[in-house]
Amino acid sequence: MGVKIVTPDGITLSQKTMSGTAGASKSVTATLTPSGASGDITATSSDTSIATVAKNSDGGFTVNLVKAGSATITFVAGDATNSLAVTVSAAS
């Protein structure tokens, strides 16, 4: 019997929206579905002047809130995608 490779058909995020003040960093977890699916999840920001995203060594992601505005972080693994809406308010 061969090894069965489970292809991801979705990405579940620990949250669908994120908000905070400029200068803050927040964490988000992205998990492939179904259980046992394998693949590399990447993430990009629609506007890096507002929010950036970086993958952590533990597989989670850190979103850095740069300046006031709105951006969308898109997570992709193969054909699976999901989005995180980010709203940044100005630091006081």
C-alpha positions in Angstrom: 0.0 0.0 0.0 1.2 3.5 -0.8 1.1 6.6 1.3 -2.0 8.6 0.7 -1.4 12.3 0.4 -4.2 14.4 1.7 -4.6 17.6 -0.4 -5.9 20.6 1.5 -9.3 21.9 0.5 -9.5 24.8 3.0 -7.6 26.9 5.5 -9.1 27.7 8.9 -8.0 30.9 10.6 -8.0 31.5 14.3 -9.9 34.7 13.5 -11.6 36.3 10.5 -11.0 39.9 11.5 -8.3 41.8 13.4 -8.0 45.3 14.7 -5.5 47.3 16.7 -3.4 50.4 16.8 -0.4 51.2 14.5 2.8 49.8 15.9 1.2 46.7 17.4 1.9 43.1 16.4 -0.7 40.3 16.6 -0.7 36.6 16.0 -3.0 34.5 13.8 -3.0 30.7 13.3 -3.8 29.1 10.0 -4.6 25.4 9.8 -5.2 23.3 6.7 -8.4 21.2 6.4 -9.3 18.4 6.3 -7.3 17.0 9.2 -4.1 15.4 8.0 -3.8 17.6 5.0 -0.3 18.7 4.1 1.0 21.7 2.4 2.8 25.0 2.9 0.7 28.0 3.8 1.9 31.4 2.6 0.4 34.8 3.4 0.4 38.1 1.7 -0.9 41.6 2.5 -3.1 43.6 0.1 -1.3 46.8 1.4 2.0 46.5 3.2 2.0 50.2 4.1 -0.9 49.3 6.5 -0.2 45.8 7.6 2.6 43.2 7.0 2.6 39.5 7.7 5.4 37.1 8.4 5.5 33.4 9.0 6.9 32.3 12.4 9.2 29.3 13.0 6.3 27.5 14.8 4.1 27.8 11.6 1.9 30.6 13.0 1.9 34.1 11.5 2.6 37.6 13.0 0.7 40.6 11.6 2.4 43.9 12.1 0.1 46.9 12.1 1.9 49.7 10.4 -0.4 52.7 10.0 -4.1 53.6 10.0 -6.2 52.0 7.3 -7.6 48.6 6.2 -5.9 45.7 4.5 -6.6 42.1 3.7 -4.2 39.3 4.6 -4.7 36.4 2.1 -3.6 32.9 3.1 -2.9 30.3 0.4 -2.0 26.6 0.2 -2.4 25.1 -3.2 -6.0 25.8 -4.3 -7.1 26.6 -0.7 -7.4 30.2 0.4 -8.8 32.3 3.2 -8.7 35.9 4.2 -8.2 38.0 7.3 -9.7 41.6 7.3 -7.3 43.9 9.2 -8.3 47.4 10.5 -5.6 49.6 11.9 -6.3 52.7 13.9 -3.7 55.5 14.5 -1.6 55.3 17.6 -2.5 57.9 20.2 
